[in-house]
């Protein structure tokens, strides 16, 4: 029996549903690089103050055919959006951009499959 890519990913990620945001961010960034998609990876910190607007998403990925997605990463347990993050999510939506909250690798892959269907 041969596994498809989704089955391989599910097997490799079993038991990792509540990874720290930093681990999930590295995996998604590596995924984008491996496929040649430009990816900006930001974490709000004191060093980023003044450079990033409060509430700016953790990841910005440029996909095929002019599609760009914005991703806010959160832990599965206890990860909540701040008021500024909610404000940015609403702003991106009103402007017609794709903004997602991602808590697991599985959710990220579902978003990518959804984006493929849209294109």
Residue pairs with C-beta under 8 A, 6 or more apart in sequence:
3 11
6 109
9 105
9 106
9 109
10 106
13 105
13 106
16 105
17 76
17 104
17 106
18 75
18 76
18 77
19 104
19 105
20 75
21 58
21 73
21 74
21 75
21 79
22 43
24 73
24 102
24 104
24 105
24 108
25 41
25 43
25 58
25 59
25 73
27 105
28 39
28 59
28 61
28 71
28 73
28 102
28 105
28 108
29 39
29 41
29 59
31 108
32 38
32 39
32 61
33 39
37 61
37 62
37 63
38 61
38 62
39 59
39 60
39 61
39 62
40 59
40 60
40 61
41 58
41 59
42 48
42 52
42 56
42 57
42 58
42 59
42 60
43 58
44 52
44 54
44 56
53 88
54 84
55 82
55 83
55 84
55 85
55 86
55 87
55 88
56 88
57 70
57 71
57 72
57 85
57 88
57 92
57 99
58 71
58 72
58 73
59 70
59 71
59 73
60 68
60 69
60 70
60 71
61 68
61 69
61 71
62 68
63 69
63 115
63 119
64 119
65 119
67 98
67 115
67 118
67 119
68 97
68 98
69 98
69 99
69 100
69 111
69 115
70 92
70 97
70 98
70 99
70 100
71 99
71 100
71 101
71 102
71 108
71 111
72 81
72 85
72 89
72 99
72 100
72 101
72 102
73 79
73 101
73 102
73 103
74 80
74 81
74 101
74 102
74 103
75 103
76 103
76 104
79 103
81 89
81 101
88 99
89 99
89 101
92 98
92 99
93 99
98 115
100 107
100 111
102 108
102 111
